[in-house]
Amino acid sequence: MAKEPTSATIRTYHVGFGDCFLISFEYSRKSERHVLVDFGSTGFPKGVPKSRMMDIAKNIKQRTRGKLHAVVATHRHRDHISGFATEKAGKGTGDVIKSLKPDLIVQPWTEDPKLGPEATGPSGSNAKIKKFGAGTSQQIAALLLMHEVADQSLAARNLPKDLRHEVGFLGESNIANPSAVKNLMKMAKNSYVYCGSKSGLEKILPGVKVEVLGPPTLKQTDMIKKRRSRDPDEFWHFQVSATPLAAPADKAQTTLFPRYVESRGFSHRINARWLVHHARTVRGEQLLQIVRMLDQEMNNTSVILLFQVGKKKLLFPGDAQIENWQYALGQKKYQSLLTSVNLYKVGHHGSLNATPKSLWKLFKNKSEGRTANRLLCLMSTMEGKHGSVYSQTEVPRTKLVRELHRKSDLFTTQQLKGKDFFHDTV
């Protein structure tokens, strides 16, 4: 086998709202090494067959000729790992991936089973607690609590329709997925990574340099415990909203009397319905705020990997948001590496805060005109699943997508129609 790859091909799979990318490094015509980056979904557009996830699993098996060398599960969200779930009869998509016998599973340090809440005791994992920083146990416990909150959010009743939709979506994405988690834990040797650590992929991919840019540990920075809802310097908000207090035209006509509470019987007296409606709205907004916070906490545990193949650099950041990115972006050595990125997997399906403007500014290969080395961007996304145009939180974010189209060669899974469910980028 050659000492280094002669080329790399990225297969982008259409998983609806989720991520699934297969990176194939070619060393010779008869020798390739394959790395699967995520495999999950929380929903498909109408018309997509129910067999789609299995179709993808079988295609991965076919493309890899029955041998997968590594899996990167960037974080625990369902839209990134649901495809790794197994079934008792051994016929699940996760069973197919398991049969490919990967040599390594790369996950964030927060997935290390030795770092559970009980790790505060006098066990062998004390050294790891010290290594990752104070508050590690509490952080892991909070992430595990997320699943319980998600279950409760899905069970919520009597919420206003718009809140019910978003709470339901975030709850679905964050529910526990024990089968997938267990499969990833036992499928192969595990490497739990953090910013600056070795990924373990170096031994599997000869001649490929792999930099881990995230997530940082709590010892490196406590920013991953915090969250920002707005940041005009980093997020893709419009700078000025022309009519900040006015609803958009399409929404303005959807409800003629929004304060009217429709009676569904005699459960509430007519003079109490206004109060009941507003109480439900407040409760829904509080629940949404909690679920959003936990959702972003999990996104900020995402693995960020930079692959260097010869002179080409491929950046895969999972769903990392600004709090995760900030540590790496503050390091000059990483800033230098990021300037020459050739391919960027767009973070978090094109959300407003997962492609920090400071990161975008570093990319020297972006350009308004076509050039030989123009930046390539890959985005796996689905409109209408998350956020809203009115609050400028829709995914994918319109302003970001326009910028990606303007200054890079952008491919999005929304371009795949009918029976086509993957796209190859060389």
Buried (B, 14 or more C-beta within 10 A) or exposed (E): EEEBBBEBBBBBBBBBBBBBBBBBBBBEEEEBBBBBBBBBBBBBBEEBEEEBBBBBBEBBBEBBEEEBBBBBBBBBBBBBBBBBBBEEEEEBBBBBBBEBEBBBBBBBBBBBEBBBBEBBEEEEBEEBBEBBBEBBBEBBBBBBEBBEBBEBBBEBEEBBEBBBBBBBBBBBBBBBBEBBBBBBEEBBEBBBBBBBEEBBBEEBBBBBBBBBBBBBBBBBBBBBBBBBEEEEEBBBBEEEEEEEEEEEEEEEEEEEEEEEBEEEEEEBEEEEBEEBBEEBBEBBBEBBEBBBBBBBBBBBBBBBBBBBBEEBBBBBBBBBBBBBBBBBBEBEEBBEBBEBBBBBBBBBBBBBBBBBBBBBEBBEBBBEEEEEEBBBBBBBBBBEBBBBEEEBBBBBBBBBBEBBEEBBBBBBBBEBEEEEBBBEBE
